[in-house]
Amino acid sequence: MTRRILHLDLDAFFAAVEQRDKPSLRGKAVVVGGSGPRGVVATASYEARRFGVRSAMSGTEAKRHAPNAAFLGGRFDAYRESSRIVMGLLREISPVVEPLSLDEAFVDLGSSGWADGDLAERVGWLRDELTRRTEGLTASVGVGSAKFLAKLASEAAKPDGARILDPAEELDFIAPMAVRSIPGVGPATEQRLITIGLYTVEDIRGADKAELIRELGPSSGESLAALAWARDERPVEASREAKSISTEDTFAVDLTDRTQLQAILRRDAAQVVARLNKAGLFARTVTLKVRFADFTTRTIARSLGGATGSRDDVTAAGLALLEEVDVREGVRLLGIGVSGFATSAQEKLFGDEQPETHTQTDEPDDAVELSGVRGRGGYYPGADVQHDELGRGWVWGAGLGRVTVRFETRNSGPGPIRTFPADDPQLRQVGIDPLPLAVRDEDD
């Protein structure tokens, strides 16, 4: 029996959530992240993409492409809420759901009861139900006999579409695609394949397997040859065990004040431990990550000597590691994480071990995507606020001791704009406005 794997990808997810919750931004160019000299775009709406803005682009470049776009800070609680609704919906279809991120997942339809002849209707229902439960979000869906085929199908369906591959058409579907479309083929491998005249999946099928093995090695060569013929037996994994829990801050200005860095580290350690405790886990190792002004990154790990879920233990270890770092040249990123998980606490046997250190130079690939927008506190563009007289709204802009607010909600339609002193006692930041169908008790 042919496997049927579904891949779902929410369209421009972060930006779509902001447009849903902010009526005045619907149909407009919206960029989540990307502001400030060190901002990096997390997501751009399709309206912004038409100007050339894309994920991972620097904020400076994004503003050159779309100077009139709305650049917003992230609201993780809002994204997580919508993600939980979507993942819960997928688990109603099948217990075998593999979330890849907040906005993307694989589903094994083997136990769904969905017959091939009903797939189009069922997928249509799924997309409509998703939009209803999230109050407006859309998703692209692909179905194929393997994970990578389903993912390629959903990419072909973007935005807001569906592509269901008949097993008989799968080979023809991928044949003209560039070699880069095959899982595991990155820029370096792509160049090696192009060097030997292999540009498309069909080219790889006609290549000598021995040549592929000679160029890429036995494992990669064999795997590439199999994938080119749509042979991918990887299962959908319903449980993806976390290997680490961490958080990072990227600063708009290099920080040299150790006291300030210690305060940030204490706050972040508390966040990490809260997530650790929520997962019911205990950690054996604390890791500190520091990136300097010249992009040199130093990562230091310290064993706790046992498994703990104590905020004091994690904070103390992080602060001790920070003491080993010379911050005088300026810190642009600071992060703390825990790893080496156990399901129960373990007493320390021999005290803390000596920390292991590793220094490398790299790009800020996974540094806080929203850096440069949210800053280090206070009001930031996109934040939810409440005014005692005017009600609920969101921050349109802030600076020079003032806050500009647009008063509107998800269901109100575009609202008026007002400006207040930043210390106005009637104005305050608030949490998100919950969706009626929010799934509050399910973890991602």
N, C-alpha and C positions, 0 to 999 in steps of 0.2 A: 504494500500500500504506500503511495506517495505521501511523504510528509507535507504538511501545509503549515508554514510559518508566517506569521503576520508581524510586520514592523510598523510602528506608529511613531510619527514625529510631529510634535506640535509646531505650528507655523509661527516663526519669529516670536518665540514664546514670551520672553520678558517684555518686549515691546508691545506685544498683543495684550498682555495683562494690563499694562499701563494705558493703552488706548481704550480698553474695555472700562476701566475704572475712572477715566478722565475723558468725558464726552467731547471736550473741546479739541482733543488731540486725534480724534477718529478721522482717518483719511489724510492725516498730516505726517510729515517726516519726524520720527521719534528715534532717539538713540539712547539706549540704557548704558551708562558708563561713558567714558570718552572725554569728559571735561577736564580742564586743567592741563598743565604741561606734561604730566605723566599718566594721564588717563588712557585707558584702553577700552575700546568698544566691546561690550559684552554681547549685545544684540542690537540690530537695527531693523526698524520696520521696513516693509517692502517699499513704502514710499521713499524712505531714506536710501534704500539700496539702489533705487533708480538714479540717484545722484552719485553712485559709486561707493557709498559707505558699506563696510562689511565688518564682520566680527574680527576681533584681534587687531584691527587698525588702530593706530595711535589717535588720541583725541585731536591733536593738532591737525593731522591729515584729514580726519573726519570733518572738522569744522571748515577746512578749505573746500571740501566737496559739497557740504550742506550747511552753510553758515546760518541758515534760518531754521534749522531743525531744533526740536526740543531735546536738550541733553539732560537726562534725569539720573538721579541716583537710584540704586536698587532697593527694592522692598522684598527681601527674601521671604518674609512671612506670607506675602501675597502669592509669590510664585510657588512656595511649598504647598499652600492651601489648594491651589488649582491642580498641582501635580498629584496630590493625594486623591482628589476626586477622580482624575483620569486613571491612575493606577488601580483604584478601587473598582472602577468600571471594567477595566481589563480583567481583573481577577473574578468578576462575575461571569465572564466568558470562559475563562480557563484558569485553573490553579497554577499553571506553569507560565508565569510572567517573569521576564528578566528585565528589570529597569536598568537602563544604561546611564541615565541622568534624570534630572527633574522632568525633562520634556521628551524623552525617547525611551522606547521599550520594545522588546521582542515578546511575542506570544506564541506558544505552541498550541495550535488549534486541534491537536489530536483528540483531546477530551472535551472539546467544546460542543460536539454534536452538530457542527456546521458542515453540511454536505456541500460538495463542490458546486452542484447546481444552484445552491442558495447563496453562494459566497457574495455575489454582487449585492444582493438585497441585504444580507447580514452586515456587510461592511458599510453600506449606506446607512443602515440603522445605527451602527456604532458611531459614525461620524456625526450624525444628527443628534444622538443622545449625548455625546460629549459636548457639543455646542450648547445644548439645553442645560446640562448640569453645571457647566462653567460659565453660563450666561454670556456666550459669544465667542469663545475661543474656537479655532479650527485646527484640524490636523490633516496631514497627508498620510495615507496608508498604502502599504505594499504587501502583497502576498506572493510567496514563492515556495519552492520545495526545500530551500536552504536559507540560512540566516542572511548570507551576503546577497542572495538574489532578492529576498524580501526588502532589504535595505535599499538596493539599487532601484527596485520598483517604486518604493516610496519617494525616492529622490526624483525619479522621472515624473511622479504625480504632483510635485510641488508647483505652486502652493494650493492647498485646500482641494486636493484631488485624491483619486484612488487608482491603483494599477494592480490588477490581479493577473498573474502570469499563469497561463496554461503550461503544464510541464512540457508539452510538445514544442512550445515556442521559446523556452528559456535559453537554449543554446544560441538561437538566432538573435535573441534580445541582447545578449552580452557580447556577441561577436564583434561588433564595430566599436565597442567602447575602448577607451585608452587603457593601457596596461595599469595606469595609476588607480583605476577603479577596483582592482582586485585587492582584497584585504591583505595588509602586510606589505604592500608595495608603496614605499615612501619615495621621496625625491631621489635619494642615492640609488636605490634599486631601479627606479624608473630610468635614470640616466645610463645605468649599466645595460639595461635591456635595449634602450634606444641605440646605444653604441654598437650592438650586434644586430641592429636592424629590426627589432621587435617593438612595434608601436601600438598594436591593438591586441585584444584578447585572441582574435582569430590568428594573428601572427604567432602567438605563443603556441596555439594548437599545432601549427605546422612546423614548429621548431623541434630540433633534435633534443630529446630529454637529457641526453648525456651532456649537451652543450649548456643547458640550463643548470644542471648540477655542477658543471665545471665553473660556471660564472657565479653562481649563488650559493653553492654548497649543497650537500645531500638533502638536508631537511627542507630548506627554502625552495630548492629546485623541484623536488618531488611535490611539495605543497602547491607551488605555482602551476605546475602541469595539471594537477587534479582540479584546481579551482577554475582553470580555463575551460574545463569540460563540465563545469557546474557541479563538481563532486565536492560537497561540503557537509560532513557528517557532524559538525559541532552541534551539541544539544543546546536547547534553551535551558538556562540554569535559573531555576526559580529562586534560589538563595545565593546572593552574592555577599560573601563575608567581607566586612570592612577590614582593611589591613592597618589603617591609621585614621586618626581624627585630628584635624589641625585647623588653625585659622591664621590669617596673615593680614597685615596692614601695610599698604604702600603709601608713603607720605608725599604730599605736594612739595614740601621743602625738606631737605636733608636735616635730620635731627642729630644734635650733638649733646643734648642735655640728658645725662644718665638718669636723673630723677624722673624726667618725663617718660623716658623709655621704660623704666621700671613700672610706672603707673599703667602704661599701655599693656605691658606684659601681664600684670596682675589681672587686668580686665579680661584679656584674651584667654588667660589660663582658666578663669572662672567659666567662660563660655565653653571651652573645650571639655572641662570636667562635667559641666551640665549635660553636654551631648553624650559623654561617656556614661554618666549615670543613667540617662534616659535609655541607652542601649543595653543597660544591665551588664556592663563590662567593667573590667579592672585592667589597668595598664602597668606594664613593667618598665617601660622606657619613655623618657621625655626627650624631645628633640627641639633645639633652638635653631632657627634659620635667620641669618642676618645678611642683607645685601647692601653693599656700600655704594658710594656715589659713582665709582668706576665700574659698577656692575659685578665686581667680584662678590661671590656668595660664599659665606662660611656656614657650614652646618655642623652642629655639635650635638652628640647624643650622650645621655647619661642614664645608666641603669638605676632603677629605684631599689634594687635588691630584693624586691618582692612585688606582688601585684596589688595596686591600690586604686581606690576611687576617691581619694582625699584631695580636695582642692588645695589644702595647705601643703601637702607633699608635692603636688605637681607645680604649684607656684614657687615653692622654695627651690626646687630643682631648676626651674627655668631662670630664676633670679641668680642662682649660683653660676649657671652657664653664662648668663649675660655678663657677670663679673669678669669672665675670661676674655671678653671682647673689648678691644680698643675702639671706642665710638667717636673719637675726636675727629676722624676724617669725614664723618657724616654718614648716617644710616638712612637709606631710602626705603628699606623694607624690613619688617620685623615679624617673625612668625614663631608660633609654638605649637607643638603637636605631641600626641602620645601614641604608642604602638605596643606591640608585644602583648596582645590581649589575653585575658583569662576570664572565666565565668565566675570566679570566686576570688575573694581577697586572699593574699598570701603574705605571711609575716616576713619581715626582713631577716635574713639569716646572717649576713656578714656586713651589713651596712652598704652604703653606696659604693659602686664600683667606679673606677676612674673613667672619665668620659672619653669617648672616641671622637676624633675630629676629622673633618674632611673639608677641604677648600677647593672650589672650582669656579670657573668663570662661565656664566651661561646667560641666556636671555631671560627676561622676566615672564616666562611663558604662563605660569599659573599664579602669578602674583595677583592679588585681589583685583578682579576684572573691573571693579567699579572705582578704582583709585582715582583721586582727583575730583570726584563728584561729591562724595559724602564728607570729605574732610575728617576732622577729629572731633566732631560733636556739633551740636547746634542744628539749626535749620539747614536743609539741603534741598535742591530742586527735586520735586516729586514726592516729598514726605507728606504723610497724612497729618492734618492739623484740625483742631476744633476751636472755634471762637464762641464765647459764651452767648453772644447775641446773634451772630450771623450763621452759626452752625458749622457744618463740616466742609472741609475743602482740602486743597493741597498747595504746597509751596511752589509758586511760579518762579520766584527768584529770591535771593537773600544776599545781603552785604551792606557794609557801611552803616551797621546798626539798624537796618530796616529789613522787613520781611514782606514780600508781596505774595498774596494768596488769591487763588481762583476758587471761588465757592461753588462747587458742584460735586455731585456724587454719581455713582454708576448709573443711576436711574433718573437723574434730574434733568439732563440736557445741559448744554454749555451754560456756565454761570458767570457772574460778574467778578471783577478783579478789584482788590483793595490792598492798600499798603499800610503797615503798622510798624511801630518801633519794635525791635527784636525783643525788648523786655516787657512788652505789653502784657499785663497780668491776665487779660481776658483770652489770650492766645496761647495754645500749647500743642505740642506734638502728641498724637494718639496712635493707637494701633490700627490695623486694617479694619475695614468694614466687612465682617464675615459674610461669605456667600451662604444663602439659605441651605444649600445641599453640601456644605463643607463636611469633610470626613475628618473629624477631630482626633480620633483615637488610633488611627492607623499610621504606622511609621512608613517612610519611603523605602 
